[in-house]
Amino acid sequence: MQAAQLRQFIYAGIVGDAFGVPVEFKARGTYQVTQMTGNGTWDQPRGSWSDDSAMTLALIDNLTTDGNYADLFEKFQAYMMWGAYTPRDVMFDIGKTCAHAIRNRFINQLPPTACGDASEFANGNGALMRLAPLAVVLQAEPDLTTRLQVTADYTKLTHRHPRAILGSYLYLECLHAMLNGASLAEALVQVSASLSLTLRHAPDVLAEWSYYAPYLTPTIGTWSVDQIKSTAYVVDTFGAALWCTAKAQSIREAIVLAANLGGDTDTIATIAASWTAIRYPLQAVPAEWQAELLNHELLNKLIEPFVTKYADK
Ligand SMILES: [Mg+2]
């Protein structure tokens, strides 16, 4: 990725998060947002990003400094305990599965990839929401098995159920295909074919295929909003973000669509914005929204070294 596009990709997710934060958990149809707002659900000032971006920034920092999984957990802990990677040094939101994993690491001393909850009832979107930068690192990795291994390990830090792992596979493999020239429609076809074949060697993951299968169609963008659930359940979040990505003609439109779905608006907007930034690589994130983000000093400090390290030279 060129430096400008890589920067847009990262900022798109953060802008989507901040846009969705004030309306998180609201019921669909009871409100409408078309601009960046503040206060609302978490009573944070306009431009505040949440756990999605904080844990994504922790990953960015870790990838820039060649940290291992244990190092990444140190950063997650710094977020949860001391508000690192946040706009105002304040942690106002963390998912219970992510918090549980961080406690598993530091209280129970588990190995990093054993910290995630493997329960079927721990299939929230807390891994999906923080993995976009991995697509940058994996863009040039030609071996599917290697990409899946890395994706699974990063997912397992917080979420170990095969349904959450499959969600990460689908998202990152679609980004991979698109970064290597596929359209969204082509990516969905290619990824469905390659994963359904490869996962014969991982029957526990393949067994989860039917949960995602209905969404894996290029025509999802034509579905009515009533067919889209927007909860924090990883399958719902994946489907909702894909629907926004397929339907939107711009990053701006994807964010507005996602933020008005109700439910887990910040995470769906984060993922939809990241995905749309890859779908429309020549588009910029709405400049006024990016400008409204808080703490540009911190964002620059973390994002610019990552861009320098991973952008095409
Ligand atoms: Mg959040």
Residues whose N, C-alpha, C, O or C-beta is under 5 A from the ligand:
A	BS01	MG	S50 D51 D52 D266
